[in-house]
Amino acid sequence: MSKDSTTRQHHLRQLVAQQAARMMAEEGIADYAFAKRKAARQLGMTDANCLPGNAEIESALRIHQEIYHAEEHAAALHRLRTDALATMRLLERFDPQLTGSVLDGTAGRHAETDIHLFVDSDKEVEIFLLNNKISYQTSEKSYHHGGERRKVPVFTLEGPSGPIRLIIFSPEDARTSPRNAAGGVVSRARPVAVESLLNEIHE
């Protein structure tokens, strides 16, 4: 491949990444693959070599938020993390751990908050929610974990600043992390670490 072709492909990948990042930040799209396909269609690109990786989109998303939504993003992220911490304290018995965009700081204005819970049976969580009169919706989420792809139960609550998803794993799953959409290992944080994040921002 010539140097000009390589440079052109890199430029087109950047354009798609920037467009996908804008949609994720402003339109509430959370799925990297969907965002990049939609961005490529809007830009009239059909060459698969011009599609960026998820890590490239995540980098573009951080830059987009810093440039266009710095103050608004910081305030929204603080609200989301505060709501997450309150939920984690309520669910303390299930070893709650914050993950996803609210933890890593890329959460857009329509972000969902993801909290992993570790419990022998999802029925324990369901009974807890029912006993505390907390409304929820059920679904499943697919993860690459332990060398295989599997689906896990999800309870979605309506939080003060948006949906909060309680994603259920077994206690053994706490020892290893699944893969994230950007191809890396999912980061997790227990309540004390989330509290430290909130304190650092306001020191």
C-alpha atoms as one frame of an Amber mdcrd trajectory, in Angstrom:
protein
   0.000   0.000   0.000   1.363   3.415  -0.955   2.080   6.100   1.615  -0.721
   8.258   0.154  -3.235   5.419   0.492  -2.194   4.757   4.085  -2.484   8.456
   4.960  -5.915   8.627   3.304  -7.165   5.573   5.215  -5.904   7.032   8.502
  -7.692  10.320   7.752 -10.941   8.538   6.907 -10.715   6.429  10.089 -10.350
   9.646  12.070 -13.402  11.164  10.382 -15.533   8.112  11.171 -14.241   8.009
  14.758 -15.054  11.694  15.262 -18.552  11.328  13.816 -19.238   8.197  15.881
 -17.976   9.967  19.007 -20.277  12.935  18.362 -23.296  10.637  18.077 -22.361
   8.752  21.229 -21.915  12.006  23.161 -24.992  13.817  21.879 -27.496  11.201
  20.702 -27.152   8.640  23.462 -25.748   5.834  21.305 -23.866   3.421  23.564
 -22.893   0.668  21.131 -19.515   1.266  19.472 -20.182  -1.019  16.496 -23.547
   0.610  15.751 -22.072   4.125  16.103 -19.207   3.449  13.692 -21.471   1.792
  11.095 -23.932   4.688  11.253 -21.101   7.233  11.038 -19.606   5.453   8.013
 -23.000   5.445   6.251 -23.500   9.145   6.929 -20.048   9.874   5.495 -20.626
   7.623   2.487 -17.789   5.245   3.315 -17.960   1.583   2.313 -14.325   0.520
   2.749 -14.039  -1.651   5.887 -10.394  -0.579   6.202 -11.639   2.933   6.959
 -13.597   1.822  10.015 -11.860   2.766  13.282 -11.415   0.431  16.211 -13.422
   0.934  19.379 -10.372   2.286  21.176 -10.052   5.002  18.499 -13.688   5.979
  18.987 -13.247   6.082  22.766 -10.269   8.427  22.339 -12.272  10.647  19.987
 -15.166  10.640  22.454 -12.953  11.922  25.265 -11.621  14.695  23.014 -15.132
  15.646  21.855 -16.371  15.974  25.423 -13.348  18.030  26.482 -13.776  20.438
  23.561 -17.549  20.833  23.371 -19.010  19.830  26.718 -16.292  20.257  29.345
 -18.307  21.979  32.109 -21.598  20.285  31.274 -19.895  16.894  31.049 -18.101
  17.293  34.381 -21.345  18.220  36.156 -23.313  15.382  34.527 -20.578  12.858
  35.334 -20.565  13.968  38.970 -24.341  13.476  39.180 -24.138  10.040  37.597
 -21.349   8.927  39.925 -23.188  10.311  42.956 -26.331   8.390  41.982 -24.247
   5.278  41.349 -22.638   5.485  44.778 -26.033   5.810  46.474 -27.270   2.744
  44.583 -24.129   0.778  45.436 -24.544   1.526  49.133 -28.138   0.332  48.961
 -26.980  -2.915  47.329 -23.896  -3.360  49.504 -24.671  -7.024  50.291 -24.152
  -7.923  46.604 -20.564  -6.567  46.343 -21.507  -3.810  43.854 -18.830  -2.520
  41.487 -19.231   0.441  39.130 -18.059  -0.044  35.556 -18.530   1.349  32.062
 -18.635   4.936  30.860 -19.679   6.431  34.216 -16.522   5.002  35.769 -14.089
   5.740  32.927 -15.436   9.261  32.382 -16.764   8.933  28.819 -20.459   8.963
  29.794 -22.534  11.153  27.502 -25.699  13.067  28.335 -27.904   9.982  27.853
 -25.592   7.462  29.496 -26.683   4.343  31.310 -24.922   3.549  34.575 -23.604
  -0.014  34.787 -23.092  -1.686  38.160 -21.900  -5.284  38.414 -23.339  -7.349
  41.263 -21.911 -10.676  42.438 -24.418 -13.119  43.841 -25.253 -16.830  43.683
 -28.658 -16.226  42.084 -30.254 -13.258  40.355 -33.408 -14.143  42.305 -31.740
 -12.753  45.435 -31.432  -9.365  43.754 -34.980  -9.540  42.420 -36.393 -10.340
  45.860 -34.413  -7.448  47.347 -35.828  -5.027  44.766 -39.376  -6.288  45.307
 -39.098  -6.077  49.095 -37.851  -2.502  48.813 -40.564  -1.585  46.279 -37.978
  -0.635  43.642 -39.338  -0.827  40.095 -37.197  -2.579  37.507 -37.138  -4.087
  34.038 -35.359  -7.327  33.166 -33.131  -8.136  30.197 -29.830  -9.822  29.381
 -26.386  -8.622  28.342 -23.741 -10.568  26.464 -20.108 -10.615  27.631 -16.823
 -12.210  26.635 -15.755 -13.739  29.924 -13.487 -16.635  30.811 -12.766 -17.465
  27.178 -16.424 -17.674  26.174 -19.348 -15.432  25.293 -22.288 -15.742  27.635
 -25.399 -13.848  28.619 -26.025 -12.582  32.137 -29.208 -11.198  33.762 -29.752
  -7.442  33.965 -32.149  -5.435  36.147 -32.628  -1.867  34.926 -33.739   0.779
  37.434 -34.821   4.336  36.647 -32.238   6.455  38.457 -32.463  10.197  39.175
 -30.187  10.992  36.208 -30.941   8.085  33.895 -31.134   4.296  33.738 -29.039
   2.241  36.162 -28.303  -1.301  35.020 -27.583  -3.957  37.622 -25.649  -6.662
  35.788 -25.555  -9.978  37.626 -22.463 -12.189  37.875 -21.607 -15.126  40.097
 -19.251 -14.524  43.060 -16.510 -16.445  41.201 -16.662 -13.914  38.356 -15.347
 -11.204  40.677 -11.858 -12.708  40.306 -11.611 -11.953  36.562 -13.038  -9.199
  34.391 -14.857  -9.596  31.056 -13.720  -7.812  27.902 -15.119  -4.380  27.099
 -16.302  -2.927  23.787 -12.914  -1.319  23.133 -11.227  -4.721  23.345  -9.657
  -4.274  26.758 -10.490  -5.610  30.194 -13.512  -4.106  31.939 -12.512  -1.815
  34.816 -14.500  -2.019  38.039 -14.613   0.106  41.184 -16.116  -0.614  44.583
 -17.926   2.124  46.550 -14.814   3.369  48.369 -13.056   3.954  45.035 -16.080
   5.778  43.578 -16.232   7.960  46.670 -12.543   8.787  46.193 -13.221   9.788
  42.582 -15.966  12.166  43.704 -13.736  13.660  46.415 -10.799  14.153  44.044
 -12.893  16.190  41.639 -13.966  18.641  44.368 -10.694  19.007  46.235
